[in-house]
Amino acid sequence: MDEQLGFLGLARRAGKLCAGEDAVQAALQTGRVRLLVLAADAGEKTVRWTEHRSQGRLPIACLTAGREELGRALGWKSCAVAAFTDLGMAAAYAAKLAAADARHSAVLEALEEKQRAIAARKLAKPRRRHEK
């Protein structure tokens, strides 16, 4: 679990993770969220808010770590919700979660499918030559 929490801290320092309801809400409104992360002891209101905002389109990873542990990993006193804004980092984190607990394999599969779809779009897009 320490490795998973350390990865969250690394992602935050890299600017690929936002934490706290306000930052997550702002990222959701701009459409940048790739994976939502919830602490095990997140409040019922926070869980409902997160599920409502994701509208079934975004994967949600429920951790076994509590708010205080998640907060410490992110450099805060306490944190109940965080969101990855980078697809590659989100998939790497989901792979760590799935390796530790099989219930996260659906989250990993959803993120891998998203990566495959993006790669297919990039291949299908014709390249244009830019002339000077």
DSSP file (Angstrom, degrees, kcal/mol; ACC not computed):
  #  RESIDUE AA STRUCTURE BP1 BP2  ACC     N-H-->O    O-->H-N    N-H-->O    O-->H-N    TCO  KAPPA ALPHA  PHI   PSI    X-CA   Y-CA   Z-CA
    1    1 A M     >        0   0    0      0, 0.0     4,-2.5     0, 0.0     5,-0.2   0.000 360.0 360.0 360.0 -33.2    0.0    0.0    0.0
    2    2 A D  H  >  +     0   0    0      1,-0.2     4,-2.5     2,-0.2     5,-0.2   0.885 360.0  52.3 -62.4 -37.3    2.9    2.4    0.7
    3    3 A E  H  > S+     0   0    0      2,-0.2     4,-1.8     1,-0.2    -1,-0.2   0.892 109.8  48.8 -65.0 -39.1    4.1    2.0   -2.9
    4    4 A Q  H  > S+     0   0    0      2,-0.2     4,-1.5     1,-0.2    -2,-0.2   0.909 113.5  45.8 -67.1 -42.8    0.6    2.9   -4.2
    5    5 A L  H  X S+     0   0    0     -4,-2.5     4,-1.9     1,-0.2    -2,-0.2   0.877 110.6  54.0 -68.4 -36.7    0.3    5.9   -1.9
    6    6 A G  H  X S+     0   0    0     -4,-2.5     4,-2.3    -5,-0.2    -1,-0.2   0.873 104.7  54.9 -62.4 -37.1    3.9    7.0   -2.9
    7    7 A F  H  X S+     0   0    0     -4,-1.8     4,-2.5     2,-0.2    -1,-0.2   0.878 105.2  53.2 -64.4 -37.3    2.8    6.8   -6.6
    8    8 A L  H  X S+     0   0    0     -4,-1.5     4,-2.2     2,-0.2    -1,-0.2   0.917 109.0  48.8 -62.9 -42.8    0.0    9.2   -5.8
    9    9 A G  H  X S+     0   0    0     -4,-1.9     4,-2.3     2,-0.2    -2,-0.2   0.898 111.2  50.2 -63.1 -40.5    2.4   11.7   -4.2
   10   10 A L  H  X S+     0   0    0     -4,-2.3     4,-1.8     1,-0.2    -2,-0.2   0.919 110.0  50.1 -62.6 -44.6    4.7   11.4   -7.3
   11   11 A A  H  <>S+     0   0    0     -4,-2.5     5,-2.6     1,-0.2     6,-0.7   0.877 110.3  50.7 -63.2 -37.9    1.8   12.0   -9.6
   12   12 A R  H ><5S+     0   0    0     -4,-2.2     3,-1.2     4,-0.2    -1,-0.2   0.929 110.0  48.7 -66.1 -44.2    0.8   15.1   -7.6
   13   13 A R  H 3<5S+     0   0    0     -4,-2.3    -1,-0.2     1,-0.3    -2,-0.2   0.822 109.6  53.7 -65.3 -29.0    4.3   16.5   -7.7
   14   14 A A  T 3<5S-     0   0    0     -4,-1.8    -1,-0.3    -5,-0.2    -2,-0.2   0.554 116.4-116.4 -80.2  -7.4    4.3   15.9  -11.5
   15   15 A G  T < 5S+     0   0    0     -3,-1.2    -3,-0.2    -4,-0.4    -2,-0.1   0.677  87.6 111.7  81.7  17.5    1.1   17.8  -11.9
   16   16 A K      < +     0   0    0     -5,-2.6    69,-2.9    -6,-0.2    70,-0.8   0.350  69.0  55.4-103.6   3.3   -0.8   14.8  -13.1
   17   17 A L  E     -A   84   0A   0     -6,-0.7     2,-0.4    67,-0.3    67,-0.2  -0.999  61.5-162.9-139.4 133.5   -3.1   14.5  -10.1
   18   18 A C  E     -A   83   0A   0     65,-2.7    65,-2.8    -2,-0.4     2,-0.3  -0.905  13.7-159.3-113.5 148.9   -5.4   17.0   -8.4
   19   19 A A  E     +A   82   0A   0     -2,-0.4     4,-0.4    63,-0.2    63,-0.2  -0.936  44.3  41.3-132.1 149.7   -6.7   16.5   -4.9
   20   20 A G  S  > S-     0   0    0     61,-2.8     4,-2.6    -2,-0.3     5,-0.3   0.099  86.3 -85.5  93.8 151.4   -9.6   17.8   -2.9
   21   21 A E  H  > S+     0   0    0      1,-0.2     4,-2.7     2,-0.2     5,-0.2   0.886 124.4  50.3 -59.9 -42.3  -13.2   18.3   -3.9
   22   22 A D  H  > S+     0   0    0      2,-0.2     4,-2.2     1,-0.2    -1,-0.2   0.936 114.1  42.9 -64.6 -46.6  -12.7   21.8   -5.4
   23   23 A A  H  > S+     0   0    0     -4,-0.4     4,-2.1     2,-0.2    -1,-0.2   0.893 115.8  49.1 -67.3 -39.1   -9.7   20.8   -7.5
   24   24 A V  H  X S+     0   0    0     -4,-2.6     4,-2.5     2,-0.2    -2,-0.2   0.906 110.4  51.2 -66.6 -41.0  -11.4   17.6   -8.7
   25   25 A Q  H  X S+     0   0    0     -4,-2.7     4,-2.2    -5,-0.3    -2,-0.2   0.912 109.9  49.5 -62.7 -42.0  -14.6   19.5   -9.5
   26   26 A A  H  X S+     0   0    0     -4,-2.2     4,-1.3     1,-0.2    -1,-0.2   0.904 112.1  48.1 -63.2 -40.7  -12.7   22.0  -11.6
   27   27 A A  H  X>S+     0   0    0     -4,-2.1     5,-2.2     1,-0.2     4,-0.6   0.878 110.5  51.9 -67.4 -37.5  -10.9   19.2  -13.5
   28   28 A L  H ><5S+     0   0    0     -4,-2.5     3,-0.7     1,-0.2    -2,-0.2   0.899 106.9  53.2 -64.0 -40.5  -14.2   17.4  -14.1
   29   29 A Q  H 3<5S+     0   0    0     -4,-2.2    -1,-0.2     1,-0.3    -2,-0.2   0.817 111.1  45.9 -66.4 -30.2  -15.7   20.6  -15.5
   30   30 A T  H 3<5S-     0   0    0     -4,-1.3    -1,-0.3    -5,-0.2    -2,-0.2   0.529 112.2-120.8 -89.6  -5.7  -12.9   20.9  -18.0
   31   31 A G  T <<5S+     0   0    0     -3,-0.7    -3,-0.2    -4,-0.6    -2,-0.1   0.734  76.2 123.2  77.6  23.2  -13.0   17.2  -18.9
   32   32 A R      < +     0   0    0     -5,-2.2     2,-0.2    -6,-0.1    -4,-0.2   0.571  36.6 110.1 -92.3  -9.6   -9.5   16.5  -17.9
   33   33 A V        +     0   0    0     -6,-0.6    52,-0.2     1,-0.2     3,-0.1  -0.479  30.0 166.5 -76.3 132.9  -10.2   13.7  -15.4
   34   34 A R  S    S+     0   0    0     50,-3.2     2,-0.3     1,-0.4    51,-0.2   0.662  70.2  14.8-111.8 -30.0   -9.2   10.1  -16.4
   35   35 A L  E     -B   84   0A   0     49,-1.2    49,-2.7    23,-0.1     2,-0.4  -0.968  64.0-147.6-151.4 130.0   -9.5    8.3  -13.0
   36   36 A L  E     -Bc  83  60A   0     23,-2.4    25,-3.1    -2,-0.3     2,-0.4  -0.807  12.9-158.7 -97.6 141.0  -11.1    9.2   -9.7
   37   37 A V  E     -Bc  82  61A   0     45,-3.2    45,-2.4    -2,-0.4     2,-0.4  -0.983   7.0-169.0-123.8 126.2   -9.6    8.0   -6.5
   38   38 A L  E     -Bc  81  62A   0     23,-2.8    25,-2.9    -2,-0.4    43,-0.2  -0.925  21.4-123.4-116.8 138.9  -11.6    7.7   -3.3
   39   39 A A    >   -     0   0    0     41,-2.5     3,-1.5    -2,-0.4    27,-0.2  -0.429  27.8-116.3 -72.0 154.3  -10.4    7.1    0.3
   40   40 A A  T 3  S+     0   0    0     25,-3.1    26,-0.2     1,-0.3    -1,-0.1   0.849 114.4  41.9 -62.2 -35.9  -11.9    4.1    2.1
   41   41 A D  T 3  S+     0   0    0     24,-0.3    -1,-0.3     2,-0.0    25,-0.1   0.002  81.1 145.2-104.0  29.3  -13.5    6.3    4.7
   42   42 A A    <   -     0   0    0     -3,-1.5     5,-0.0    38,-0.2    -4,-0.0  -0.379  57.7 -98.2 -63.1 144.5  -14.7    9.0    2.4
   43   43 A G     >  -     0   0    0      1,-0.1     4,-2.3     4,-0.0     5,-0.2  -0.191  25.8-113.8 -64.8 157.1  -18.0   10.5    3.6
   44   44 A E  H  > S+     0   0    0      1,-0.2     4,-2.5     2,-0.2     5,-0.2   0.872 117.7  53.3 -59.8 -38.6  -21.3    9.3    2.1
   45   45 A K  H  > S+     0   0    0      2,-0.2     4,-2.6     1,-0.2    -1,-0.2   0.907 109.2  48.5 -63.7 -41.8  -21.9   12.8    0.6
   46   46 A T  H  > S+     0   0    0      2,-0.2     4,-2.5     1,-0.2    -2,-0.2   0.897 111.5  49.8 -65.6 -41.1  -18.4   12.7   -1.1
   47   47 A V  H  X S+     0   0    0     -4,-2.3     4,-2.5     2,-0.2     5,-0.2   0.936 113.5  45.3 -63.3 -47.1  -19.0    9.2   -2.5
   48   48 A R  H  X S+     0   0    0     -4,-2.5     4,-2.6     2,-0.2    -2,-0.2   0.917 113.2  50.9 -62.3 -43.4  -22.4   10.2   -3.9
   49   49 A W  H  X S+     0   0    0     -4,-2.6     4,-2.5     1,-0.2    -2,-0.2   0.916 112.0  47.2 -60.3 -44.6  -21.0   13.5   -5.3
   50   50 A T  H  X S+     0   0    0     -4,-2.5     4,-2.1     2,-0.2    -2,-0.2   0.924 113.4  46.8 -64.8 -46.2  -18.2   11.6   -7.0
   51   51 A E  H  X>S+     0   0    0     -4,-2.5     4,-1.2     1,-0.2     5,-0.5   0.886 113.8  49.3 -64.4 -38.5  -20.4    8.9   -8.5
   52   52 A H  H  <5S+     0   0    0     -4,-2.6     3,-0.2    -5,-0.2    -2,-0.2   0.926 112.2  47.2 -66.2 -44.6  -22.9   11.6   -9.7
   53   53 A R  H  <5S+     0   0    0     -4,-2.5    -2,-0.2     1,-0.2    -1,-0.2   0.837 109.9  52.4 -67.5 -33.1  -20.1   13.7  -11.3
   54   54 A S  H >X5S-     0   0    0     -4,-2.1     3,-2.6    -5,-0.2     4,-0.7   0.782  86.4-160.3 -74.9 -24.7  -18.5   10.7  -13.1
   55   55 A Q  T 3<5 -     0   0    0     -4,-1.2    -3,-0.1     1,-0.3    -4,-0.1   0.765  65.0 -66.8  50.7  31.6  -21.9    9.7  -14.6
   56   56 A G  T 34<S+     0   0    0     -5,-0.5    -1,-0.3     2,-0.2    -2,-0.1   0.482 124.3  97.7  74.0   1.2  -20.7    6.2  -15.1
   57   57 A R  T <4 S+     0   0    0     -3,-2.6    -2,-0.2     2,-0.1    -1,-0.1   0.716  73.9  59.2 -92.6 -23.9  -18.2    7.4  -17.8
   58   58 A L  S  < S-     0   0    0     -4,-0.7    -2,-0.2    -7,-0.1     2,-0.1  -0.868  84.4-119.5-110.7 138.7  -15.1    7.6  -15.5
   59   59 A P        -     0   0    0      0, 0.0   -23,-2.4     0, 0.0     2,-0.5  -0.484  24.7-152.1 -72.3 146.4  -13.6    4.7  -13.6
   60   60 A I  E     -c   36   0A   0    -25,-0.2     2,-0.6    -2,-0.1   -23,-0.2  -0.984   2.7-157.2-122.6 126.0  -13.5    5.1   -9.8
   61   61 A A  E     -c   37   0A   0    -25,-3.1   -23,-2.8    -2,-0.5     2,-0.7  -0.914   6.1-156.9-103.9 118.8  -10.8    3.4   -7.7
   62   62 A C  E     -c   38   0A   0     -2,-0.6   -23,-0.2   -25,-0.2   -22,-0.1  -0.862  16.6-149.4 -96.5 117.7  -11.8    2.9   -4.0
   63   63 A L        -     0   0    0    -25,-2.9     7,-0.0    -2,-0.7    34,-0.0  -0.307  20.0-136.4 -82.5 165.0   -8.7    2.6   -1.9
   64   64 A T  S    S+     0   0    0    -25,-0.1     2,-0.2   -24,-0.1    -1,-0.1   0.538  82.8  93.0 -92.3 -11.2   -8.2    0.7    1.3
   65   65 A A  S    S-     0   0    0      1,-0.1   -25,-3.1   -64,-0.1   -24,-0.3  -0.553  75.7-126.3 -81.6 147.4   -6.3    3.6    2.8
   66   66 A G     >  -     0   0    0    -27,-0.2     4,-2.5    -2,-0.2     5,-0.2  -0.174  31.0 -91.1 -84.2-179.0   -8.2    6.2    4.8
   67   67 A R  H  > S+     0   0    0      1,-0.2     4,-2.8     2,-0.2    12,-1.5   0.878 124.6  51.1 -61.7 -40.1   -8.4   10.0    4.3
   68   68 A E  H  > S+     0   0    0     10,-0.2     4,-2.6     2,-0.2    -1,-0.2   0.917 111.8  46.4 -67.1 -42.3   -5.5   10.7    6.7
   69   69 A E  H  > S+     0   0    0      2,-0.2     4,-2.0     1,-0.2    -2,-0.2   0.927 115.2  46.6 -64.5 -44.7   -3.2    8.2    4.8
   70   70 A L  H  X S+     0   0    0     -4,-2.5     4,-1.3     9,-0.2    -2,-0.2   0.915 112.9  50.5 -63.1 -43.2   -4.2    9.6    1.4
   71   71 A G  H  X>S+     0   0    0     -4,-2.8     5,-3.6     8,-0.3     4,-0.5   0.916 108.8  50.8 -61.2 -44.7   -3.8   13.1    2.7
   72   72 A R  H ><5S+     0   0    0     -4,-2.6     3,-1.0     5,-0.3    -1,-0.2   0.893 107.5  54.0 -61.2 -39.4   -0.3   12.4    4.1
   73   73 A A  H 3<5S+     0   0    0     -4,-2.0    -1,-0.2     1,-0.2    -2,-0.2   0.812 113.3  43.3 -63.9 -28.9    0.7   10.8    0.7
   74   74 A L  H 3<5S-     0   0    0     -4,-1.3    -1,-0.2    -3,-0.4    -2,-0.2   0.409 121.7-104.1 -97.7   0.9   -0.3   14.0   -1.0
   75   75 A G  T <<5S+     0   0    0     -3,-1.0    -3,-0.2    -4,-0.5     2,-0.2   0.700  85.5 110.8  85.1  20.1    1.2   16.4    1.5
   76   76 A W  S   <S-     0   0    0     -5,-3.6    -1,-0.3    -6,-0.2     3,-0.1  -0.679  76.7-118.1-117.2 172.9   -2.0   17.3    3.2
   77   77 A K  S    S-     0   0    0      1,-0.3     2,-0.3    -2,-0.2    -5,-0.3   0.890  95.3  -8.6 -75.7 -41.3   -3.6   16.6    6.6
   78   78 A S        +     0   0    0     -7,-0.3    -1,-0.3    -8,-0.1     2,-0.3  -0.986  60.9 177.8-157.2 145.9   -6.5   14.8    5.1
   79   79 A C        -     0   0    0    -12,-1.5    -8,-0.3    -2,-0.3    -9,-0.2  -0.948  10.3-178.3-154.2 131.8   -8.0   14.1    1.6
   80   80 A A  S    S+     0   0    0     -2,-0.3   -41,-2.5     1,-0.2     2,-0.4   0.704  71.8  31.7-103.2 -24.9  -11.0   12.0    0.6
   81   81 A V  E     + B   0  38A   0    -43,-0.2   -61,-2.8   -14,-0.1     2,-0.3  -0.995  56.3 167.8-141.1 141.7  -10.9   12.4   -3.2
   82   82 A A  E     -AB  19  37A   0    -45,-2.4   -45,-3.2    -2,-0.4     2,-0.4  -0.937  15.9-150.5-143.1 164.9   -8.3   12.8   -5.9
   83   83 A A  E     -AB  18  36A   0    -65,-2.8   -65,-2.7    -2,-0.3     2,-0.4  -0.989  11.9-135.3-145.4 132.1   -8.3   12.6   -9.7
   84   84 A F  E     -AB  17  35A   0    -49,-2.7   -50,-3.2    -2,-0.4   -49,-1.2  -0.689  14.0-173.7 -80.7 135.4   -5.7   11.7  -12.3
   85   85 A T        +     0   0    0    -69,-2.9     2,-0.5    -2,-0.4   -68,-0.2   0.423  66.5  73.1-107.8  -2.3   -5.6   14.0  -15.2
   86   86 A D     >  -     0   0    0    -70,-0.8     4,-2.2     1,-0.1     5,-0.2  -0.961  67.9-151.5-116.0 127.2   -3.1   12.0  -17.3
   87   87 A L  H  > S+     0   0    0     -2,-0.5     4,-2.5     1,-0.2     5,-0.2   0.884  95.2  51.5 -66.0 -40.5   -4.2    8.8  -18.9
   88   88 A G  H  > S+     0   0    0      2,-0.2     4,-2.1     1,-0.2    -1,-0.2   0.924 112.9  44.4 -63.8 -45.0   -0.8    7.1  -18.8
   89   89 A M  H  > S+     0   0    0      2,-0.2     4,-2.4     1,-0.2    -1,-0.2   0.885 112.8  52.7 -66.3 -38.6   -0.3    7.8  -15.1
   90   90 A A  H  X S+     0   0    0     -4,-2.2     4,-2.5     2,-0.2    -2,-0.2   0.915 110.5  47.0 -63.1 -42.9   -3.8    6.7  -14.4
   91   91 A A  H  X S+     0   0    0     -4,-2.5     4,-2.0     2,-0.2    -2,-0.2   0.890 111.6  51.0 -66.7 -39.4   -3.3    3.4  -16.2
   92   92 A A  H  X S+     0   0    0     -4,-2.1     4,-1.7     2,-0.2    -2,-0.2   0.903 112.2  46.9 -64.1 -40.7    0.0    2.8  -14.4
   93   93 A Y  H  X S+     0   0    0     -4,-2.4     4,-2.3     1,-0.2    -2,-0.2   0.906 110.7  51.6 -67.5 -41.1   -1.7    3.4  -11.0
   94   94 A A  H  X S+     0   0    0     -4,-2.5     4,-2.8     1,-0.2    14,-0.3   0.861 106.6  54.9 -64.1 -34.3   -4.6    1.2  -11.9
   95   95 A A  H  X S+     0   0    0     -4,-2.0     4,-2.0     2,-0.2    -1,-0.2   0.899 108.0  49.0 -64.5 -40.2   -2.1   -1.6  -12.9
   96   96 A K  H  X S+     0   0    0     -4,-1.7     4,-1.4     2,-0.2    -2,-0.2   0.913 113.2  47.1 -63.6 -42.6   -0.5   -1.2   -9.4
   97   97 A L  H  X S+     0   0    0     -4,-2.3     4,-2.5     1,-0.2     7,-0.3   0.914 111.9  49.6 -65.3 -42.7   -3.9   -1.4   -7.8
   98   98 A A  H  < S+     0   0    0     -4,-2.8    -1,-0.2     6,-0.3    -2,-0.2   0.844 107.5  54.8 -67.2 -33.6   -5.0   -4.5   -9.9
   99   99 A A  H  < S+     0   0    0     -4,-2.0    -1,-0.2    -5,-0.2    -2,-0.2   0.850 115.8  38.8 -67.0 -32.8   -1.8   -6.3   -9.1
  100  100 A A  H  < S+     0   0    0     -4,-1.4     2,-0.3     1,-0.3    -2,-0.2   0.801 131.8  18.5 -85.6 -31.2   -2.5   -5.9   -5.4
  101  101 A D    ><  -     0   0    0     -4,-2.5     3,-1.7    -5,-0.1    -1,-0.3  -0.958  63.0-147.4-148.1 121.0   -6.3   -6.4   -5.5
  102  102 A A  G >  S+     0   0    0     -2,-0.3     3,-1.9     1,-0.3     4,-0.3   0.694  90.9  76.5 -64.7 -19.8   -8.2   -8.1   -8.3
  103  103 A R  G 3  S+     0   0    0      1,-0.3     3,-0.4     2,-0.1    -1,-0.3   0.683  90.0  58.6 -67.9 -13.8  -11.3   -5.9   -7.7
  104  104 A H  G <> S+     0   0    0     -3,-1.7     4,-2.0    -7,-0.3    -6,-0.3   0.374  76.1  94.7 -92.7   3.9   -9.5   -3.1   -9.5
  105  105 A S  H <> S+     0   0    0     -3,-1.9     4,-2.5     1,-0.2    -1,-0.2   0.831  80.5  56.7 -66.2 -30.2   -9.0   -5.1  -12.7
  106  106 A A  H  > S+     0   0    0     -3,-0.4     4,-2.2    -4,-0.3    -1,-0.2   0.881 106.2  50.3 -66.7 -37.3  -12.2   -3.5  -14.2
  107  107 A V  H  > S+     0   0    0     -4,-0.2     4,-2.0     2,-0.2    -2,-0.2   0.926 111.7  48.0 -64.3 -45.1  -10.7   -0.1  -13.6
  108  108 A L  H  X S+     0   0    0     -4,-2.0     4,-2.5   -14,-0.3    -2,-0.2   0.915 110.7  51.1 -61.7 -44.1   -7.5   -1.1  -15.3
  109  109 A E  H  X S+     0   0    0     -4,-2.5     4,-2.3     1,-0.2    -1,-0.2   0.899 108.8  51.3 -62.2 -41.4   -9.4   -2.6  -18.3
  110  110 A A  H  X S+     0   0    0     -4,-2.2     4,-1.8     1,-0.2    -1,-0.2   0.907 112.4  46.0 -62.8 -41.9  -11.4    0.6  -18.7
  111  111 A L  H  X S+     0   0    0     -4,-2.0     4,-2.2     2,-0.2    -2,-0.2   0.886 111.8  50.7 -70.3 -38.0   -8.3    2.7  -18.8
  112  112 A E  H  X S+     0   0    0     -4,-2.5     4,-2.4     2,-0.2    -2,-0.2   0.888 109.1  52.0 -65.3 -38.0   -6.5    0.3  -21.2
  113  113 A E  H  X S+     0   0    0     -4,-2.3     4,-2.3     2,-0.2    -1,-0.2   0.899 108.7  50.8 -63.2 -40.4   -9.5    0.4  -23.5
  114  114 A K  H  X S+     0   0    0     -4,-1.8     4,-2.1     2,-0.2    -2,-0.2   0.901 109.8  50.1 -63.2 -41.6   -9.4    4.2  -23.5
  115  115 A Q  H  X S+     0   0    0     -4,-2.2     4,-2.4     1,-0.2    -2,-0.2   0.908 110.2  50.1 -63.5 -41.6   -5.7    4.1  -24.4
  116  116 A R  H  X S+     0   0    0     -4,-2.4     4,-2.3     1,-0.2    -2,-0.2   0.901 109.8  51.0 -63.5 -40.6   -6.4    1.7  -27.3
  117  117 A A  H  X S+     0   0    0     -4,-2.3     4,-2.0     2,-0.2    -1,-0.2   0.901 111.2  47.5 -64.3 -41.1   -9.1    4.0  -28.6
  118  118 A I  H  X S+     0   0    0     -4,-2.1     4,-2.1     2,-0.2    -1,-0.2   0.910 111.7  50.2 -66.7 -41.6   -6.9    7.0  -28.5
  119  119 A A  H  X S+     0   0    0     -4,-2.4     4,-1.9     1,-0.2    -2,-0.2   0.893 109.7  51.2 -63.5 -39.2   -4.1    5.1  -30.2
  120  120 A A  H  X S+     0   0    0     -4,-2.3     4,-2.0     1,-0.2    -1,-0.2   0.892 109.3  50.5 -65.7 -39.5   -6.5    4.0  -32.9
  121  121 A R  H  X S+     0   0    0     -4,-2.0     4,-1.5     1,-0.2    -1,-0.2   0.889 109.0  51.6 -64.5 -39.0   -7.6    7.6  -33.5
  122  122 A K  H  < S+     0   0    0     -4,-2.1    -1,-0.2     1,-0.2    -2,-0.2   0.887 111.3  47.3 -65.8 -37.4   -4.1    8.7  -33.8
  123  123 A L  H  < S+     0   0    0     -4,-1.9    -1,-0.2     1,-0.2    -2,-0.2   0.853 111.9  50.0 -70.9 -33.9   -3.3    6.1  -36.4
  124  124 A A  H  < S+     0   0    0     -4,-2.0    -1,-0.2    -5,-0.2    -2,-0.2   0.743  89.0  95.0 -77.1 -23.5   -6.5    6.8  -38.4
  125  125 A K  S  < S-     0   0    0     -4,-1.5     2,-0.1    -5,-0.2    -4,-0.0  -0.550  79.6-126.6 -72.7 123.4   -5.8   10.6  -38.5
  126  126 A P        -     0   0    0      0, 0.0     2,-0.3     0, 0.0    -2,-0.1  -0.453  20.6-123.4 -70.9 141.1   -4.0   11.4  -41.8
  127  127 A R        -     0   0    0     -2,-0.1     2,-0.4     1,-0.0     0, 0.0  -0.645  22.3-145.8 -84.1 141.1   -0.8   13.4  -41.4
  128  128 A R        -     0   0    0     -2,-0.3     2,-0.4     2,-0.0    -1,-0.0  -0.852   9.6-129.1-107.9 142.3   -0.5   16.7  -43.2
  129  129 A R        -     0   0    0     -2,-0.4     2,-0.6     2,-0.0     0, 0.0  -0.741  17.2-147.3 -87.6 135.3    2.6   18.1  -44.7
  130  130 A H        -     0   0    0     -2,-0.4     2,-0.4     2,-0.0    -2,-0.0  -0.904  14.3-162.0-104.1 122.2    3.4   21.6  -43.7
  131  131 A E              0   0    0     -2,-0.6    -2,-0.0     1,-0.1     0, 0.0  -0.793 360.0 360.0-105.5 146.8    5.2   23.6  -46.3
  132  132 A K              0   0    0     -2,-0.4    -1,-0.1     0, 0.0    -2,-0.0   0.446 360.0 360.0 -91.0 360.0    7.1   26.7  -45.8
